[in-house]
Amino acid sequence: MKTNDYVKYLTQQFVKYYDQPKDERKKNRLERKEGRPDLVYHWFGILPFALSMMFKKKASNN
């Protein structure tokens, strides 16, 4: 991709983003944020999930 094409693409994306109403931009940002996994699971994988399940199971048995 040439530099000119890249600048054109970035400009189009920028204009498209700012043409949206502010409420819609906030809604989209919140949807993206809710869609991503928790930071702990993202960094350490299944181990935190397994530990949390183990502790929840112990707490419910008592």
N, C-alpha and C positions, 0 to 999 in steps of 0.2 A: 504494500500500500504506500502510495506516495505521500509526501508530507502535505501537499495541498488537499488530497482526498481526506486525509485524517483530520485536518483542520475543518474542512467542510462538514464531516461527520460530527465532530464535537460541537460545532456551532448549531447544527440541526438538533442534536440532543438537548443542548442548553435551551434553545428557543422552545422546543417541545415541552420541556420541564416547566419553564416559567410561564407558558401559556395556560397551564392548568390552574384552576382555582386553588387558593391556599388550603382550604379544607380538604380537597382531594389529595393534595401533596402530603398533608399530615396523615390522612387515612392510609395512603399507600406506604408511607414510612412505618407506621405502626404494624401494618400487615406483614411487611418484610421482617420487622423486628420479632414479631410473634412467631413467624415461620421458622426462624433459625433455632438450632438446638441450644440448650443451656451451655454456658462457657465451660463448666466443669466437664460435661460430657464431650464437648468438642475437643478439649485438650487431653483428657485422660481416658476416653472411650467408655467401655462397659463397666469398668471397675467401680466407679462411684455409684452407678445404677445398682449393681449387685450389692454393694454395701448398704445402700439406703433400703433396699428390699429386705435385707437381713435384719436391720435394726427395726424396721416397721413390723416385721413378723414377730420379733422378740417382744416388742411393746404391746402388740395385740394379744399375745399369749398370756401376759401378766395380768 
